[in-house]
Amino acid sequence: MNERKQINFTIIPDDDSQQPRTYANFCAVNHTPFDFTLTFCEVQPLSEKEIREAEAEHLVKAPVRAKIVLPVQFVPTLIAALQENLRIYSEAHAPQPAPVPGKGPVH
């Protein structure tokens, strides 16, 4: 018989590859019935000429920095990971409320 074993494991990035980081400040998302494609671009500030062209054409071209294709089954896990990291980031970088005058700590 061909029995299937379930193995639990954790995947960690092997960062020994020295891959360069790629900056992107825009992400376009497209999908097919089988996968999602995330296209990461870098949008630079526009010159006056580029602003006029964008107003006329309603288009701004941005260089693609990376295209990542994900199977549909992976997308909910990615969304959950992004939400969790955003929550942690927000808690760590939330502005501290200003102290209310006359409401100092009671000792």
C-alpha positions as CSV (number, residue, x, y, z in Angstrom):
1,M,0.0,0.0,0.0
2,N,1.0,3.5,-0.7
3,E,0.6,5.3,2.7
4,R,1.0,9.0,3.0
5,K,2.8,10.4,6.0
6,Q,2.2,13.9,7.2
7,I,5.3,15.8,8.1
8,N,5.2,19.1,10.0
9,F,8.0,21.5,9.3
10,T,8.9,25.2,9.2
11,I,10.3,26.8,6.1
12,I,12.9,29.6,6.8
13,P,14.6,31.7,4.1
14,D,18.2,30.7,3.5
15,D,19.7,34.2,3.2
16,D,23.2,33.0,2.3
17,S,22.4,33.7,-1.4
18,Q,23.3,37.4,-1.1
19,Q,20.4,38.4,-3.3
20,P,20.1,42.2,-3.7
21,R,17.1,43.8,-2.3
22,T,14.7,45.4,-4.8
23,Y,12.7,48.5,-3.9
24,A,9.1,48.9,-5.1
25,N,6.5,51.4,-4.1
26,F,3.6,50.1,-6.3
27,C,2.1,46.7,-6.8
28,A,-0.4,45.8,-9.5
29,V,-2.4,42.6,-8.9
30,N,-3.8,40.4,-11.6
31,H,-5.2,36.8,-11.5
32,T,-6.2,33.9,-13.7
33,P,-8.3,30.9,-12.5
34,F,-5.0,29.3,-11.5
35,D,-2.7,32.0,-10.0
36,F,-2.2,35.6,-8.9
37,T,0.5,37.8,-10.4
38,L,2.0,40.6,-8.3
39,T,3.9,43.1,-10.5
40,F,6.1,45.4,-8.4
41,C,7.1,48.7,-9.8
42,E,9.1,51.8,-8.7
43,V,7.2,55.0,-9.2
44,Q,9.5,58.1,-9.2
45,P,8.3,61.7,-8.7
46,L,7.1,63.1,-12.0
47,S,8.6,66.1,-13.8
48,E,6.3,68.9,-14.9
49,K,6.3,67.5,-18.5
50,E,5.4,64.0,-17.2
51,I,2.6,65.4,-15.1
52,R,1.1,67.2,-18.2
53,E,1.4,63.9,-20.2
54,A,-0.2,62.0,-17.4
55,E,-3.1,64.5,-17.2
56,A,-3.6,64.2,-21.0
57,E,-3.2,60.4,-21.3
58,H,-4.3,59.3,-17.8
59,L,-1.3,57.0,-17.7
60,V,2.0,56.9,-15.9
61,K,4.5,54.2,-16.9
62,A,6.7,52.8,-14.1
63,P,9.6,50.4,-14.5
64,V,8.8,46.8,-13.4
65,R,11.2,45.7,-10.6
66,A,9.8,42.1,-10.1
67,K,6.9,39.9,-11.2
68,I,5.9,37.2,-8.7
69,V,3.4,34.5,-9.7
70,L,1.6,32.7,-6.8
71,P,-0.7,29.8,-6.8
72,V,-4.2,30.7,-5.7
73,Q,-3.9,28.4,-2.6
74,F,-1.0,30.5,-1.3
75,V,-2.8,33.9,-1.4
76,P,-4.8,33.6,1.9
77,T,-1.5,32.7,3.7
78,L,0.2,35.7,2.2
79,I,-2.7,38.0,3.2
80,A,-2.6,36.6,6.7
81,A,1.1,37.1,7.0
82,L,0.9,40.7,5.7
83,Q,-2.0,41.5,8.1
84,E,-0.1,40.1,11.1
85,N,3.1,41.9,10.2
86,L,1.2,45.2,9.7
87,R,-0.4,44.7,13.1
88,I,3.0,44.2,14.8
89,Y,4.4,47.2,12.9
90,S,1.5,49.4,13.8
91,E,1.8,48.5,17.5
92,A,5.5,49.1,17.5
93,H,5.3,52.5,15.6
94,A,2.1,53.9,16.8
95,P,2.4,57.5,18.1
96,Q,2.4,57.7,21.8
97,P,-0.6,59.8,23.2
98,A,0.4,63.2,24.5
99,P,0.2,63.4,28.3
100,V,-2.8,65.3,29.6
101,P,-1.7,68.2,31.8
102,G,-2.5,67.7,35.4
103,K,-3.1,64.0,34.9
104,G,0.3,62.6,35.9
105,P,0.8,59.3,37.5
106,V,-0.4,58.8,41.0
107,H,2.3,57.6,43.4
